[in-house]
Amino acid sequence: MQSVTPDCSSLNFNECVGQIFGAALGNAIGFLILISVIFLTLVTIAWFLTGMFAGWQAVRHIRRLEPGITKGQSRSVTLGWGCGAIVAVVVMILVLGALSSALGL
């Protein structure tokens, strides 16, 4: 992330200090946004992989009951569980947000 350097060439002391604080605050907010996006991306990947692992475990147990399951079907089940984990977490966040908003928390 590229930082903004304040230019105080035609400003008085108070305006220059304000511009320096504004630039520092802007850089900090930009950095926090960037870190938040990276964190949410990694969390989403972790949710997806957890769902895929659960799907893989389900396929292993299904194979014992139904030995004729194909590799394509097992891939579909595993990917479905991964996507289902992401959808479940998104819905949970939306419901918790709506409940906290309704209850004034």
N, C-alpha and C positions, 0 to 999 in steps of 0.2 A: 504494500500500500504506500502510495506516495504522499508525503506530508506537505502541508502548505506552509510556505515561509512568509511571514508577514512583512509588508513593505512599509516602513515608517519614514520614508524620505520627505513627504510633504505634510506630515501630521505633527500635532503637538504631543506633549508627553502623555496626557490622559488618553488620547485617542490611540496612541501607539501601544500603551499598556492594555487597553481594551482589545486591540487587534491581536496582540500576543495571546491573551487569555482566550479569545474566541478561536484562534487557530489551534491552541492546545486542546480546548474542549471539543472542537470539531474532529481533530485527529483521534481523540479518545473514543468518541461516539462511533466513528467509522471503524475503529479497531474492534470495538465490542460487537458491532453488527457483523463484521467479517468472522469473528470467533463464533458467534451464535449460529451463523449459517453453516460453518464447518462442523460444529457440534451436532446440529440437527441432522446434517447429512450422515454423519457417523452413527448417530442413534437410529436413524431410519434403516441404514444398512444392517445394524445389529438386530433390529426387529425382524427384518426380512430373513436374515440368516437363522435366527431362532425359529421362525415359522417354518422355514425349509427343513431344519433339523427335526422339528416335531412331525412334519409331513413324512420325512424319511423314516422316522420311527413308526408312524402309522402304517406306511407301506410294508415295512418289515413284518409287522403283526398281521396285516391283511394277507400277505403271501402265505402265512401259515394256514390261514383259513381258506384262501382261494389261490391255489398255486398257479392258476392260469393267467395272472395279471401280467400284462406286457410292460416292456421298458417305457414305451410312450405313455401308457396310462400312469405308471409310477412317477414319471417326470411331471405329468400334468397335476397329479395329486400333490407332489412336493411343492411345485410352483404355486399352486392354489393355496396351500397352507401358508406359504411365505407372503403372498399378497393379502391373504386374509388377516394375517397378523398386523400388517400395516393398516389395513382398513379398520380393524378392531381398535387399534390405538388411536387413530384419528377420530373415530366416533366417540371413544371414551373421553378424549380431550374436549371435544365439542360439547358433550353432555355435562362434563364437570364444569366447563366454562359457563354454560347456560344455568346450571344449578347455583353456582357461586354468584352469578349475576342476579338471579331471581331471589336468592336469600340475602343478598347484600354483603357478601363476604369479601 
